[in-house]
Amino acid sequence: MASFFSLAIMASSLLGAMSAPVTRVDSQVATLNTQYSGFATLYKDDSIRGACPEVEYTNEELVVAMNSAQFGNVKSNSTVCGKFVKVNRADDPSESFIYKVVDLCKDCDKNSLRLSESAIREFTNSEQVAIEWMLIENETEQDPKNVTKPTKKPAAKSGKEDTEAKNTKSTYHGRGTWFSDTMGSCSEGFSQDDMIVALNEAQMGKMWGSGSKCGAKIRVSAKGSSASVVVRVVDTCPHRYCSFGQLDLSQAAFKKFAPMSKGVLELEWSFV
């Protein structure tokens, strides 16, 4: 009889263990000002509100989703929502970018981030890149490294300061092609005889407001040519045609470097 009851107790314990819910280990909040190494991948969620209920956003903004292991606990209101991450390519720590945390990435590995397209295109044309990053409290926090904040245009400067600012502008490299349109996304009519350009979608920013590149001027040179021209942004070259760094030049601008039959140029350019 004793052995019968012992078997019954063992069976009951086994069934209870099998049916008991699995306890999920709470994620930990990433530590402030601590460097992590991982991967950045492309964020494609079209929603305007994710795991951070107080933060609205769009994919056109420079935002990031944190991996679940370092996001924190939503129920206890202890998360990285609203904080910022400072990110640089693992192979180029000289330039960093600051993005706001707006969501949780459930399928990201620990130490990895998911960036909006406008954010990830700041430093790669790929959908995944090795990065280093750290969590910071606010977007003005800096360390001795060179920190680039792509979310805001710097205030206008004058004199010596303005000259120094121009000399430190980023230089980009990419393919150059030509197009035939006479009306673009900036709602401005133009001629193909004008010195104009369609900027790639990743660097175009919002169409209107302080982040718009409409009307911006770009100085362009091409490999194999001694020419240098300044063109004005009047249109957007969609991502499926132009990756980060690429330009679609007017026919007049393209012909400053080569005949249109050449088709594709290797460009170096910067905003002026």
Secondary structure, 3 states (H helix, E strand, C coil): CHHHHHHHHHHHHHHHHHHCCCCCCCCCCCCECCEEEEEEEEECCCCCCCCCCCCCCCCCCCEEEEEHHHHEECCCCEECCCCEEEEEECCEEEEEEEEEEEEEECCCCCCCEEEEHHHHCCCCCCCEEEEEEEEECCCCCCCCCCEECCCCCCCCCCHHHHHHHHHCCCCEEEEEEECCCCECCCCCECCCCCCEEEEEHHHHCCCCCCCCCCCCEEEEEECCCCCEEEEEEEEEECCCCCCCCCEEECHHHHCCCCCHHHCCEEEEEEEC
